[in-house]
Amino acid sequence: MKKAYVFPGQGSQFSGMGKDLYEQSPLAKEMFEKANSILGFRITDIMFSGSDEELKQTKVTQPAIFLHSVILAATLGESFKPDMVAGHSLGEFSALVANKTLSFEDALVLVSKRALAMQKACEAEPSTMAAVLGLDDAKVEAICTATEGVVVAANYNCPGQLVISGAVDAVNRACEALKAAGAKRALLLPVGGAFHSPLMEPARVELEAAINATQFHTPVCPVYQNVTASAVIDPEAIKKNLVAQLTAPVAWTQSVRQMTADGATQYVEVGPGKVLQGLVKKISPEVEVASA
């Protein structure tokens, strides 16, 4: 029986996140305070008592979810023994701390830089994402390809649920075509820009420099990366995939299928929310899911 630990991405944040950890665990408190000093502002104030609007700021959202996940994993102590790890988009950084590829401090700096670089790319061109329900992946891909402008399949979340990403006009046109083709829903998401699309290229370039300047260690267990949907342990390969992730789709369905094929029987979600547990159950109904 193999245990896979999975880490959520953007969208799972909530006001009050991490407060119980801070209050109950001296280790968590120490890590949160270290994060405040690394980031140069008290992110804990926003996480524990900020409004939804404050939590939605890109410079806050990504580090907040990362911190909740990584600190929760650290408080599990000796019982935290992953056979494999994976993270959804931003969650990949949490996974890379969990399997000791990255130090907590280095990963937090990268997550913060990633958030700010993505914010800049979002401001450079009006762009968005949309969730498409009830069509098979190949049909969605074909309609994106046939639509004028930049629009691509971005998140393969589970069978029948795919997120598309691109320029506002192109995404709107694709949504109309997808509905006409029989999609149950094709609705715009409340996000700041076109994540995991070619429009993130300026952010990818910026993040590549930061990643290349960071030390990556040999992990204690494989990470199933968003870009390859396969087990990776070579630090140089992990780096390349992490850079490519910003403009490439998140192959979550494919990653979970591969982890299950490689022997994962239990998936433990570490971080805010239960989104990944729901997706895993739809992808691999035979496995167990749980929260950390």
C-alpha positions in Angstrom: 0.0 0.0 0.0 1.5 3.3 -1.1 0.6 6.7 0.2 0.5 9.8 -2.0 0.4 13.2 -0.5 -1.2 15.9 -2.7 -1.1 19.7 -2.3 -3.8 22.1 -3.5 -3.4 25.2 -5.7 -4.9 28.6 -6.0 -8.6 29.0 -5.1 -8.6 26.9 -1.9 -7.8 29.8 0.4 -10.2 30.9 3.1 -10.2 33.6 5.9 -8.8 32.1 9.1 -6.6 29.5 7.3 -3.7 28.3 9.4 -4.7 30.1 12.6 -5.3 26.8 14.5 -1.8 25.6 13.5 -0.2 28.9 14.6 -2.0 28.7 18.0 -1.5 25.0 18.7 2.0 24.2 17.4 5.3 26.0 18.4 6.9 24.7 15.2 4.1 26.2 13.1 4.3 29.5 14.9 8.1 29.7 14.3 7.6 28.9 10.5 4.8 31.4 10.1 6.9 34.1 11.8 9.9 33.2 9.6 7.6 33.6 6.5 6.5 37.1 7.7 10.1 38.2 7.8 11.0 36.6 4.4 8.0 38.2 2.7 8.4 41.6 4.4 4.8 41.8 5.5 2.6 40.0 8.0 0.9 37.5 5.8 -0.4 35.8 8.9 -2.6 38.8 9.7 -4.3 38.5 6.3 -4.5 34.7 6.5 -6.0 34.6 10.0 -8.3 37.6 9.9 -8.3 39.2 6.5 -11.2 39.6 4.2 -11.8 37.4 1.1 -10.8 40.4 -1.0 -7.5 40.8 0.8 -6.8 37.0 0.5 -7.4 37.2 -3.3 -4.5 39.5 -3.9 -2.0 37.4 -5.9 0.9 38.4 -3.7 -1.0 36.9 -0.8 -3.0 34.0 -2.2 -0.1 31.9 -3.5 2.2 32.2 -0.5 -0.8 31.8 1.9 -1.8 28.4 0.3 1.8 27.3 0.1 2.4 28.2 3.8 -0.8 26.4 5.0 0.2 23.2 3.2 3.9 23.1 4.0 3.5 24.1 7.7 0.6 21.5 8.1 2.9 18.8 6.6 5.8 19.9 9.0 3.5 19.5 12.0 2.7 15.9 11.1 6.3 15.0 12.2 7.3 11.4 12.1 3.9 10.2 10.7 4.6 12.2 7.5 6.1 9.5 5.2 5.2 10.0 1.6 5.8 7.4 -1.0 5.1 9.9 -3.7 3.9 13.6 -3.9 2.1 15.8 -6.4 0.7 19.3 -6.3 -1.9 21.1 -8.4 -0.2 24.1 -10.1 1.1 26.2 -7.2 0.8 23.1 -5.1 3.8 21.6 -6.9 6.0 24.0 -4.8 4.5 22.6 -1.6 5.1 19.1 -2.8 8.8 19.9 -3.5 9.2 21.0 0.1 7.4 17.9 1.3 9.8 15.6 -0.6 12.9 17.8 0.4 13.8 18.9 -3.1 13.5 22.6 -1.9 14.1 24.1 1.5 11.1 25.9 3.1 12.8 29.3 2.8 13.9 28.9 -0.9 10.5 27.6 -1.9 8.7 30.5 -0.2 10.9 33.1 -2.0 10.2 31.3 -5.4 6.4 31.2 -4.7 6.4 34.9 -3.9 8.4 35.7 -7.1 6.1 33.5 -9.1 3.0 35.3 -7.7 4.4 38.7 -8.6 5.6 37.7 -12.0 2.2 36.2 -12.8 0.4 39.3 -11.6 2.6 41.4 -14.0 1.8 39.1 -16.9 -1.9 39.3 -16.1 -1.8 43.1 -16.2 0.0 43.2 -19.5 -2.9 41.7 -21.4 -6.6 41.2 -20.5 -6.9 37.4 -20.1 -9.0 34.9 -18.2 -9.9 31.2 -17.7 -13.2 29.2 -18.0 -14.3 25.9 -16.6 -15.8 23.5 -19.2 -18.0 20.6 -17.9 -19.4 17.6 -19.6 -17.2 17.3 -22.8 -14.4 15.0 -23.5 -10.9 16.4 -23.5 -10.2 15.8 -27.2 -13.3 17.8 -28.2 -12.3 20.7 -25.9 -8.8 20.7 -27.4 -10.1 20.7 -30.9 -12.5 23.6 -30.3 -9.7 25.6 -28.7 -7.4 24.9 -31.7 -10.2 26.0 -34.1 -10.9 29.3 -32.2 -9.3 32.5 -33.3 -6.9 34.0 -30.8 -5.0 32.6 -27.8 -7.0 29.9 -26.0 -5.7 26.6 -24.8 -6.6 23.7 -22.5 -5.0 24.6 -19.2 -6.1 22.3 -16.3 -7.1 18.7 -16.9 -8.8 18.4 -13.5 -10.8 15.2 -13.8 -12.7 13.4 -16.6 -15.4 15.8 -17.9 -13.9 18.9 -16.1 -11.3 20.9 -18.0 -10.3 24.5 -17.6 -9.4 26.6 -20.7 -7.2 29.7 -20.6 -6.3 32.6 -22.8 -7.2 36.1 -24.1 -10.6 37.3 -23.0 -12.2 37.5 -26.5 -10.8 34.1 -27.5 -12.0 32.4 -24.3 -15.5 33.9 -24.8 -15.6 32.7 -28.4 -14.5 29.2 -27.3 -17.1 29.1 -24.5 -19.9 29.8 -27.1 -18.5 27.1 -29.4 -18.2 24.6 -26.5 -21.8 25.1 -25.4 -22.9 24.6 -29.0 -20.9 21.4 -29.0 -22.8 20.1 -26.0 -20.8 21.2 -22.9 -23.1 21.2 -19.8 -21.3 24.4 -18.8 -18.6 26.7 -20.0 -18.3 29.5 -17.5 -15.7 32.2 -16.8 -13.7 31.8 -13.6 -13.0 34.7 -11.2 -9.2 34.8 -11.9 -6.9 37.6 -12.7 -5.5 36.1 -15.9 -4.7 33.2 -18.2 -2.6 30.9 -16.1 -1.0 27.9 -17.8 -1.2 29.5 -21.3 1.3 31.2 -23.7 0.3 34.5 -22.2 2.3 33.6 -19.1 5.5 33.6 -21.1 6.9 36.8 -19.5 6.3 35.3 -16.1 8.0 32.0 -17.2 11.1 33.9 -18.3 11.3 35.8 -14.9 10.7 32.6 -12.9 13.3 30.7 -14.9 16.0 33.0 -13.7 14.9 32.7 -10.1 14.6 28.9 -10.3 18.0 28.5 -11.9 19.6 30.5 -9.1 18.0 28.2 -6.4 19.5 25.0 -5.0 17.4 21.9 -5.8 18.3 18.7 -3.8 17.7 15.0 -4.6 14.2 14.3 -3.3 13.3 11.5 -0.7 10.5 10.3 -3.0 9.3 11.0 -6.5 7.2 14.0 -7.5 4.6 13.6 -10.2 4.9 16.9 -12.0 2.1 18.8 -13.7 3.9 19.0 -17.0 4.9 15.3 -17.4 2.4 13.4 -15.3 5.2 11.0 -14.4 7.5 10.3 -11.5 10.5 12.6 -11.4 13.5 12.4 -9.0 16.3 14.1 -11.0 16.7 17.7 -9.6 17.6 19.2 -13.0 14.5 17.6 -14.6 12.4 18.9 -11.8 13.7 22.4 -12.4 13.0 22.3 -16.1 9.4 21.0 -15.5 8.8 23.7 -12.9 9.7 26.4 -15.3 7.7 24.9 -18.1 4.6 24.6 -15.8 3.7 28.3 -16.1 2.8 28.1 -19.8 2.0 24.4 -20.0 -1.3 22.7 -19.0 -1.7 21.0 -15.6 -2.1 17.3 -16.3 -3.8 16.5 -13.0 -6.0 13.7 -14.4 -3.0 12.0 -16.0 -0.9 12.5 -12.9 -3.4 10.8 -10.6 -3.9 7.9 -13.1 -0.1 7.4 -13.2 0.3 7.5 -9.4 -2.5 5.0 -9.0 -1.0 2.8 -11.7 2.3 3.0 -9.8 0.7 1.7 -6.6 -0.9 4.6 -4.8 -3.9 3.3 -2.8 -4.4 6.3 -0.4 -4.2 10.0 -1.2 -3.9 12.5 1.6 -4.6 16.2 0.8 -2.4 18.6 2.7 -3.6 22.2 2.8 -6.8 24.2 2.8 -9.9 22.7 1.4 -10.9 19.3 -0.1 -10.9 20.1 -3.8 -8.2 17.5 -4.7 -9.9 14.7 -2.8 -13.0 15.2 -4.9 -11.0 15.2 -8.1 -9.0 12.1 -7.1 -12.2 10.2 -6.4 -13.5 11.0 -9.9 -10.2 10.0 -11.5 -9.5 6.8 -9.5 -12.7 5.8 -7.7 -11.0 2.7 -6.1 -8.6 4.7 -3.9 -9.0 6.1 -0.4 -8.9 9.8 0.1 -8.3 11.8 3.3 -7.3 15.2 4.8 -4.0 15.5 6.6 
